[in-house]
Amino acid sequence: MVISGCGSSSQDPDRTTQAAGLSCSPGPATSATSDAPSVGVQFHGTWADYTDDQRARVLDLMAAAGVTSVRVDATWAALQPRSSGQWAADQLDVLDTVVDMAVERHLSVLVTLLVSPAWAGGGDEGTRLPDDPADYASAIGFLADRYAGRVEAWEIWNEENSDEFAQGADPVGYTQLLTAAYPAVKAADPQALVVFGGTQYNDDSFVAAAYTAGARGSFDVMATHPYPAPSDAAPTAEDDGTEYSLGHVAAVRDVMDRNGDSAVPIWFTEVGWSSHENSGGEEAYERGVTEEQQGDYLVDTLDLVRSDFPYVQRVFWYAERDRTTGAPQISHFGLLTTELDPKPAAQDLACYIQDAR
């Protein structure tokens, strides 16, 4: 692939142009090197607002930019809405399509299974962990078998330290889910990786409590979501001792070291900045950045991880595209516009990855 201003490679120089004309933003070269972290992107390809043509467009763009993996969310409540013995064929078909499309483009796949069905104890909103972890283990074991050799990794829930995704945010309850899921995945696909559910922020206290509850040995990768607070803070913002900075991942690593997991890598399974205008009245968590800042912060994040946190082996940008619904903050994290055209961040990412090769 050749991207204007990025140097050269042995790949077809027409590929990027065909995929949508990704080109490097003007400015100084990045400091990427071959030890830069692998880059993934959150891909909400299972959502109903996607057509297959749009899914293909997004994945073509991500592959052309040099992204190596996608994180796909699978909704357990949609896949098994009625009982543990019944699967929704139409929902499995969608997940089949997304996984196959990614694999066809040589993108590795991380699947996050979350949202309990009502029958499993999730309630109307599905935000409770299941009453019986064995139900979740059975479901993820079935899926790991179905996608053996095609799905690289399985992430056990999402932001389980937040009431928004797991009412009560109970590290003991989460550890029970994790320890049930791990052997189910490994029995179905021994080569698949099991990923500790990405915590909201670098929540070292929750991770420590999970270790105390017996989490060690039930995951191959630790994951966090190091979003900044306030939401327009730079990735290089100094760690103030709280979980709300990217640099606080060092505290998570300290917990892992103390528990004998120094060899276990960390992935950022979500991180990103929303590009939208501010009115001046936003709460700290609602602030946006410019599209140019979004691209700068993406590159700065990868540089910072490379230089200071080499144990963070993969970084997944959240997310693939902007949305047309929802509050401005949640709707503008995308690398692509709602029309699936590259934003400056996508161009900056393509150049960074190209320079790292």
N, C-alpha and C positions, 0 to 999 in steps of 0.2 A: 504494500500500500504506500502511495506517495500522497502526502497532504501538503499543500502549498505552504512553504516556509518551514516545514518540519524535517527536512532531510529526505532520505530515500530508504527504500527497503526492497526486498526481492519480490514482494507481492505485486499483483496487478495494479498499475497506477490508475486504471479506469474505475476500479471498484468503488472508491469513495465518491467519485463524481456520479456514478450510477446510483449510489445509495442516497445521495442528496447533497453533494457538493460540500461536505465538511471541509473547512479550511482553517488554518491557524489564525488566531487573532493577532494583530500587530503587537509588538512589544518585545522585551528581552526574552532570551531563551530560558526555558525552565532549567532547574538544576537536577532533573531526574537522572537516575543512574540505574544500572541493571539490578540493584538491590532494592528498587522501589517496590512497594507493596502491590500485590495483584489487585485489580480493580473490578468490582462487580457493580451492578445496578439493580435496585428494586424494580421489578416488572409486575404490575398489577394485571397481567394478561388474562387471569381467570375472571376478571370483572365483566359484568354483562354489557358494559358500554363499549366493549371492543368488538370489532369485526375481525375476521381472519386476515383480511388485507391489511388492516391497521396493525395487528400483531406482527405480521411479517415485516411491515415497514419499520416498526420500532426495533425489532431484533436485527434487521439488516443494518440499521444505523448504529446500533450498539456494537455489532461485530466490526463494522467499518471503522469505528473509532478506536478499536483495539481492546474493548472490554472483554474479559475472559469468562465472566459468569453472571448469572442472573439469580435474583432471589424472588421466588414465586410464593404468594400466599395462597394456601389451600384452606377453605372454610369447612371444618369438620361438620358443622351444623347443616351445611348445604349438601355435603356428600352423603351423610347418613341422617336424614331428617326425622326418620320414624323409629328406627331401632338399630341395635348393633348388628343385626343380621341382614339388613337391607341397605343397598347402595343405590344412589340416584344415578342412573345410567347417563343422563344428559350431563350431569356435573362431572362425572368421570371422563366423558368424551371431551369436555373442555380442557380438563387437566391433561389428558392424553395429547391433545393438540398443542398446548403450550409447551409441554416437555419435548415433544417430537420436533417442534419448530426450533427450539433452542439447540437441541442436540444436532440437528441438521446444519446448524451454523457453527458448530464446534464450541458452543457455550456450555460450560458446566452449570448444573442446576442445583440450587439450594431451595428446598421446599420448607416453608414454615406452616405447621399444622396448628390451627387455633380455632377458638369459638366452639364451646360445648353445645351440642344439641340439647333441647329442652328435656328429652328423655334421659339424658345422662346427668342432669342436674344443672344445666346452664341457665335455666330460666328463660324469660322472654328475650333478653338481650344477649344471652350467651356469654356473658362476661365472668361467669364463675368457673373455676376449675371443676372438672367432673367429680361427682360424688365417689366414683370408683375409678382409680387410675387404670385398672385393668381394661376398662372400656376404651380408653384412649390408646393404651398399648396394643389392643387388638386392632384398632383402626389403623394406627401407623405401621403396624406389622404387615397388614394387608397391602397398604400402599407401597411400603418398601419392597415387598415381594413383586408387586405389579411393575415397579419401575427399577428393578434391580439392574445395575449396569448403566442406567440412564440418568438417575438422580444421584449426584455425588454426595449430598449431605441433607440431613433432616434436622431442622431446628425445632426444639421442643417448646412450643408456645411462643409468645411475643410479649415483651414488657410485663412479665408476670409480677414485677415489683410495683405495679401501678394498678389502682382500683379500676382504672378505665378498661383494663384487659383481664384482670383477675381480682375480683372482689375480695378484699381482705389482705391482698398482697402478702400472702403467708409463705415464708421461705420453707417451712416444714412441709406444707401441703404441696408446694412446687417440687420439692425434692422427692416426695413420694411419686409424683407424676414422672419425673425424670428417671428415677431408678426403675420404674415399671417400663418406660418406653425404650430404654437403652437395650436390654436384652431382646426385645421384640424386633427392633430394627436389625440388630446384629444377626439374629437367627434367620431373618429373611434375606439380608444382603450383608455378609461379613465385611465387605470392602467399603460400605457406606459410612460416612462420618456422622456422628451424633453431636449436635451443637447445643450447648446451654442456651436457653432462650435469651435473646438480647435484652438486657435490662434497660429501662428508661434511664438515661444518663449513665455515668460511671458509678453505679451504686455499690461501692465496696462493702458497705454494711450488709446489704442483702446477700451479696455473694458470700461473705464470711458466715452469715447465718445458715446459708445452704450447705456450706462445707460442714458446719457443726452438726447439721441434720443428716449428714452422710452422703453428700452429693459426689464426693470424689470417686473416680472410677466409673462414673456413669455418663461421661461426655468426653469427646475427643477434642473439642474446640470450645473455648470460652467466648462469649459474645457480649458486647455492650453497644448502646446507642448514644454516643457522646455528643448529643446536641448541646449547643451553648445556651446559657441563660445569663443575661437576656439573649433573645434569639438573633440579634444582629451582632453579637460579639464575635471577634475574630477567633479562628482556631488556635492562634498563638497566645490568646489571653492567659494570663498567669493563673496557675492553680491556687485558689484561695483556701484549699482544704475541704471544699465541699464537692459534691458529685457533679457540679454544673459546668465543668470545663473539660475540654478534650484531654488536657494534660493530667487530669485526675485518674486516667487509666493506669498511671504508675501505682496508685493505691490499690487498684484491683489486682495488678501484678504482684504486689507485695503480699496480698492475701493468698494468692495462688502459690507463691514461693513458700510461705509459712506452712502451707498444707501439702507440700511435696509435689506440686504441679508445675515446676519450673519449665518442664519440657512441653507443656501444653500451649499451643498458640492461642492468640486472641484474634477474633475477627470483629470489626465494626460492621454489624449487619444492617445498620442504618446510620447515616449521618448526612446532613445537608442544611442548606439555607434557602429560605423562600425569597424569591425576587418579586417584590411588589412595593408600590409607593406607600409611604407613611403619611398619615394625616396629622400626626403630632399627639393624638390622643390615645394611641395604642398602649395596652399593657406591655410589660417587658417581654412577655412570651409571644406577643403578636407582631413584633417589629420585623419588617422586611429589609432586604438589602437591594442594591441595584443589580441588574443583570451582570454588569461588569464585575461588581464585588462578588457575586455568586461564583463566577468563574475563578476569580483570584483566590477565594477561600477554598475552593475545591483543590486547586494546585497547592496552596499553602498547607492544606491538610495532608496531602500525600507527601510533600517535602518534610513536614514535621514528623510524620510517622517514620519515614525513612531514616531521618537523622537521630531521633530521640527514642523511638519506640519500636525497635526492630522485631519485637515479638508480636506486633500486630501485623499479621501476614496478609490480611485481605481487608479491603475497605469497600463496602457497598454504599454507593450514593443513593440517597432517597430524594427523588424517585425518577422514573423514566420520562414522564410528561406532566405538563400542567393540566389542571382540571377546570371545567366550566362551572362547577357547582361548589358550594361550601364557602367558608370565610376566606378572605385573601391569603391569610397565613398558610392555611393547609393546601391551598390550590395552586401555589406557584413554586413548588420545590423542583419542578421538572427540569431535565436537561433539554427537553423538547417543548415546543409550544403545544397548545391544544390542537393545532393543525398538523402537528408532528414535524415541524421544521426545527432545525437545531438552534438553540440559544447560544450565546457566547460561551457558556460553561461547557457545552458539548464540544465546541471547537477547541477550547483550552484543554479539555481532557484528551482529545485526540492527539494534540501536539505533545502533551506531556507523555503519553504512552509511547508515541512514536520516538521521542527523544530517549526514552528509557530502554529502548531495544538495542 
